[in-house]
């Protein structure tokens, strides 16, 4: 797979943008494209930051933050929010590995999923509302790229827990080789750089919170279902994004 096609596949998976590629999809395309998940996050973060900046010229307070979060959800088709809700319902309501996986496949949302979504949206809006436009753009890019890097890491740290026969995607045991890991790291570091220059201690706090949250979701997934699914990756992304924004919001003062 060419690197350009790998990036386009990652962008197509992570967003609703009408991305096309001339390359025929191979069974393991998702694993091979996962190194570019943070790059897709940069694009989502830039779009949300642009909306935040424009809205801030007309409305103070929470309006720009609400519009920025809405932009990211629309641009991704609420992919990660859906994963968070399904994971919360499955982990909270299931009593065995099999029932948890069944619940996670159910398109209906339950109490755990509703609460998880409410807290996720509320925390992201509240943290962004503390930021000025000159700081929010760096925070949004860092949070979206870093959170998707966490999802890539989760694919590497866990085996696939779903039914391989029920999907047309082959989940490789080794998601990232050394070159892929370096690509992911370099993209993520570049995305974090503006926030690092503006508020290094706040970024450090955000990275710690994001890592703790991501590790908690990964540990739960390993214990409760034996690995990851697409929904678990969405949950990791959301928790890591919230952690990064919480830490970065400390640098908004």
C-alpha positions, 0 to 999 in steps of 0.5 A: 500500500502506498503511503498516500493511499494509507493516509487517504484510507485513514481519513476516509475511515475517521471522517465523512469527507468524500475521500477517494483512492485508486487503490483496491482495498486489501483485507488489512487496510485498516491496520496499515492505515492506522499510523495516519490516524493522528493526521486525520485528527489534525484535519478535524482539529483544524476544522473545529479550530476554524469554527471556534475562531470565527464564532468567537468574533460574534459570540462570547462564552460557550457558543464557540465551544459548542460549535467547535465540538459540533463541528468535530462530531459532524466531520467524523459522523460521531464515530467516536461518540458512538463507540464511547456510548456502545462501550459504556453500555456493553461494559456497564450492562453486560455480565459476560464477555458474550453479552457485552459484545452483543450489547455493543453491537446493538444500535440502541443506546442505554443509560450508561451510554447516555451518561457517557455521551453527556459527560463527554460532550459537557467536559469538552465544551466546558474546557474549550469555553475557558480558552481564547481563540489564540490558544484553542486552535493549538489545544484542538489540534493537539487533542484531536491528534493525540487522542487518535494516536491513543486509538492507534496505540490501543490497536497495538496493545490489544488483540481484536476481540470481535468476531473475525467472520463478521467483518471484512477487515483483517485485523493484523496482530502487529498493527505498527512496525517500527516505521509505522510507529515512527510515522505516528510519533512524528505526526503526533509530536508535530501536532502537539508542538503549538500547544507545547510552545504556548503552555508546556506544563498544561500540555504535560498535564493533559498528556498524563490525564489522556494516558491514564484515561486511555490505559483505564479503557484498555485495561477494562477492555482486556479484562471484560472482552479480551481485547478491542473492537471498533467501539473500544477504539472510539472510547479510547479516543474520547477519553484521551481527548477529554484528558488532553483538553482538561489538562490544556484548559489549565493553561488557558488562564 
